Amino acid sequence: MMSTVSTCIVRSADGTPIDVLSTGRGPGLVVVPDNNRRAHHYDGLARELSGDFTVHVVDRRGHGRSGPQGPHYSIEAEAADVFAVLRETGSDLLFGHGHGGLVALHLALWRPVDALVVYEPTVSIGGSFDASWLPEFRRHLALGRHSAAMATFLKGTRMVPLGDAPMFVYRGLAHLLLHGADGEAARSMMSATPAEVAEIARLDSDGRRYASVRSPTLLLGGGRTADYLTTALRRLHQLMPDADCRIRPELDHNAPDLNASATVAADIASFVARRVSHQSV
């Protein structure tokens, strides 16, 4: 049974309200969700971690009760949001998934944490993230064609394990996602996608900026995911001075929020116990 869940609003540096769901007891661990994901999508992960940590899951700006992305949206703004949550909750442990992993890495560039864990952060190395589908996504979204937009996103990012399946397969999956129990929320979040994807493309590099991350870091990924994500993990592992890397062949991109929260939670807890206890000796 999950511990009691509380909610609070934390104000970021620019005044943007950030909604936070908290549960558990122990050292504070902040969770930063992926694209098109809300805090409640990580209930399973929070439940698995709540016996050892006080888990604070944020709704990123542009999602849920948090404030809008704003006209000057950037990864730096999102990193400032997460920093505000760390400071407000007294937390020094950080987990980011997908786009949230990219946010977490950029926060760690200027604010070290006791332990950083990222699951398949959307880091683009040498053009590895293909954003050529973004104009089509924008057109569909502007016309209210949410299913077509979602299918374009799913096929373009390859974050679901469908490989080179034809577009009609992605359209079918998009229809299921947008007409299920969580469909209305999924549609409402899609407007945040263009700015997030544009940031991923803007931040494309050779990866060497992440060599400045000094926090003990665990890079996690799955073998059933797009190769550009795991290739980026391996490149980060080469560059970051205090990083471990673990790619589990049975997992896909949605392991933290949908498919394998217990496995991901166990990896997080084990890494924190090993690295934080080592630092305190």
C-alpha positions in Angstrom: 0.0 0.0 0.0 1.4 3.4 -1.0 2.2 5.9 1.7 0.1 9.0 2.2 0.5 11.4 -0.8 0.7 15.1 -0.2 0.8 17.9 -2.7 2.3 21.4 -2.6 3.2 24.2 -5.0 6.8 25.4 -5.2 7.6 28.7 -6.9 10.5 28.7 -9.4 12.9 31.6 -9.7 10.7 33.3 -12.4 7.6 32.8 -10.2 6.2 29.8 -12.2 4.2 27.5 -9.9 5.5 23.9 -9.9 3.1 21.2 -8.6 4.8 18.5 -6.5 3.4 15.2 -5.3 5.3 13.8 -2.2 5.2 10.4 -0.5 7.3 8.2 1.7 10.0 8.8 4.4 13.7 9.2 4.4 16.2 11.3 2.3 14.5 13.4 -0.3 14.6 12.2 -3.9 13.1 14.4 -6.7 11.7 12.7 -9.8 11.5 14.6 -13.1 9.0 13.1 -15.6 9.4 12.5 -19.3 7.7 14.2 -22.2 3.9 13.8 -22.2 4.0 12.4 -18.6 2.5 13.7 -15.4 3.6 13.2 -11.8 0.9 10.5 -11.2 2.4 8.4 -14.0 5.2 7.7 -11.6 3.0 6.4 -8.7 4.4 2.9 -9.1 8.0 4.1 -9.0 7.2 6.4 -6.0 5.5 3.5 -4.2 8.6 1.2 -4.7 10.9 3.9 -3.4 8.7 5.3 -0.6 10.1 2.9 2.0 13.6 4.3 1.7 13.1 7.9 0.5 10.7 10.8 0.6 9.8 10.9 -3.1 8.9 14.3 -4.6 7.5 13.9 -8.2 7.2 17.2 -10.1 4.7 18.2 -12.8 7.0 20.0 -15.2 6.0 23.4 -16.4 3.3 23.1 -19.1 1.9 20.0 -17.4 -1.0 19.6 -14.9 -1.4 22.3 -12.3 2.1 23.7 -12.9 2.4 27.0 -14.7 2.8 27.3 -18.5 6.1 26.9 -20.3 6.1 30.6 -21.0 7.5 32.6 -23.9 11.1 32.1 -22.9 11.0 28.3 -22.3 14.3 26.6 -22.1 16.0 23.6 -20.4 17.6 26.2 -18.1 14.2 27.4 -16.9 13.2 23.8 -16.2 16.4 23.2 -14.4 15.6 26.2 -12.2 12.2 24.7 -11.5 13.8 21.5 -10.3 16.4 23.4 -8.2 13.5 25.2 -6.5 12.0 21.8 -5.6 15.3 20.5 -4.3 15.8 23.6 -2.2 12.2 23.7 -0.8 12.2 20.0 0.1 15.7 19.7 1.3 16.4 17.0 -1.2 19.8 16.1 -2.6 19.0 13.0 -4.8 17.7 13.4 -8.3 16.1 11.0 -10.9 15.1 12.1 -14.4 13.4 10.1 -17.2 13.7 10.9 -20.9 13.2 14.7 -21.2 13.3 14.9 -17.5 16.7 13.2 -17.6 17.9 16.0 -19.9 16.6 18.6 -17.4 18.4 16.7 -14.6 21.7 16.6 -16.4 21.6 20.4 -17.1 20.8 21.1 -13.5 23.7 19.0 -12.4 26.0 21.0 -14.6 25.7 23.9 -12.1 24.3 22.3 -9.0 25.9 19.1 -7.9 23.7 16.5 -6.0 24.6 13.6 -3.8 23.4 11.1 -6.4 22.0 11.6 -10.0 20.2 8.8 -11.9 18.9 9.3 -15.4 16.9 6.9 -17.5 17.5 7.4 -21.3 17.8 11.2 -21.2 17.0 12.8 -24.6 20.6 13.9 -25.2 21.3 14.5 -28.9 24.9 13.6 -29.9 26.1 14.7 -33.3 22.5 15.0 -34.7 21.5 11.6 -33.2 18.0 13.0 -32.3 16.1 13.4 -35.6 13.6 16.3 -35.2 12.7 16.5 -38.9 9.1 15.4 -38.0 8.5 18.4 -35.8 6.9 20.7 -38.5 4.4 17.9 -39.4 3.6 17.5 -35.7 3.0 21.2 -35.4 0.7 21.2 -38.4 -1.4 18.4 -37.2 -1.6 19.9 -33.7 -2.6 23.3 -35.1 -5.5 21.7 -37.0 -6.6 19.7 -33.9 -5.6 16.4 -35.4 -4.3 15.0 -32.1 -4.1 11.3 -33.2 -2.2 12.2 -36.3 0.2 14.4 -34.3 0.7 11.7 -31.7 1.4 9.1 -34.4 4.0 11.4 -35.9 5.6 11.9 -32.5 5.7 8.1 -31.8 7.2 7.2 -35.1 9.6 10.1 -35.2 11.0 9.5 -31.7 10.9 5.7 -31.9 10.4 5.6 -28.1 8.0 2.7 -28.3 9.4 -0.7 -29.4 7.7 -0.9 -32.8 10.8 -0.6 -34.9 10.0 0.3 -38.6 6.3 -0.5 -38.3 4.2 1.3 -40.9 2.4 4.5 -40.0 -1.0 2.9 -39.6 0.4 0.9 -36.7 1.5 4.1 -35.0 -1.9 5.7 -35.8 -3.6 2.7 -34.1 -1.5 3.1 -31.0 -2.0 6.9 -30.9 -5.8 6.4 -31.1 -5.6 4.0 -28.1 -3.5 6.4 -26.1 -5.7 9.4 -26.8 -9.0 7.7 -26.3 -8.3 5.7 -23.2 -8.8 6.7 -19.5 -5.8 9.1 -19.7 -6.6 10.4 -23.1 -7.8 13.9 -22.2 -4.7 14.5 -20.1 -2.5 13.2 -22.9 -4.1 15.6 -25.4 -3.7 18.5 -23.1 0.1 17.9 -22.7 0.8 17.7 -26.4 1.1 21.5 -26.7 4.2 21.3 -24.6 6.0 19.0 -27.0 7.2 21.4 -29.8 9.2 23.6 -27.4 10.7 20.6 -25.7 11.7 18.9 -28.9 13.2 22.2 -30.2 15.3 22.4 -27.0 16.6 18.9 -27.6 17.7 19.9 -31.2 19.2 23.2 -29.9 21.3 21.4 -27.4 22.8 18.9 -29.9 26.5 18.7 -29.4 29.4 16.3 -29.2 28.4 15.7 -25.6 31.5 17.1 -24.0 29.6 19.7 -22.0 28.4 16.8 -19.7 32.0 16.1 -18.7 31.4 18.9 -16.3 28.8 16.9 -14.3 30.7 16.0 -11.1 27.8 14.3 -9.3 27.9 10.5 -8.8 25.7 9.4 -11.7 23.9 6.2 -12.8 23.0 6.1 -16.5 20.2 3.7 -17.1 18.6 2.3 -20.3 16.9 -0.6 -21.9 17.7 -2.8 -24.8 14.2 -2.6 -26.3 14.5 1.1 -27.0 15.7 3.3 -29.9 19.5 3.0 -30.5 20.1 6.7 -30.4 19.1 6.8 -26.7 21.5 4.0 -25.7 24.3 5.3 -27.9 24.0 8.6 -26.1 24.2 6.8 -22.7 27.4 5.1 -23.7 28.9 8.4 -24.9 27.9 10.0 -21.6 29.5 7.1 -19.8 32.8 7.8 -21.7 32.7 11.5 -20.9 31.4 11.9 -17.4 34.0 11.4 -14.7 31.9 9.7 -12.1 29.3 7.7 -14.0 28.2 4.1 -14.0 26.1 2.8 -16.9 23.6 -0.1 -16.9 21.5 -1.1 -19.9 19.0 -3.9 -19.2 18.2 -5.8 -22.4 14.6 -6.6 -21.3 13.5 -2.9 -20.7 12.1 -0.3 -23.0 11.8 3.5 -22.7 8.7 3.4 -20.5 10.2 1.1 -17.8 10.2 3.8 -15.1 6.5 4.8 -15.6 4.7 1.9 -17.1 6.5 -1.4 -17.5 9.2 -2.0 -14.8 9.0 0.5 -12.0 10.2 -2.0 -9.5 13.3 -2.8 -11.5 14.2 0.8 -12.0 13.5 1.6 -8.3 15.8 -1.2 -7.2 18.6 0.2 -9.4 18.1 3.7 -8.0 18.0 2.5 -4.4 21.1 0.3 -4.8 23.1 3.1 -6.5 22.2 5.6 -3.8 23.0 3.2 -1.0 26.3 2.4 -2.5 27.5 5.8 -3.6 26.1 8.1 -0.9 27.2 5.7 1.9 30.6 5.6 0.3 30.8 9.4 0.3 29.9 9.6 4.0 32.7 7.2 5.0 
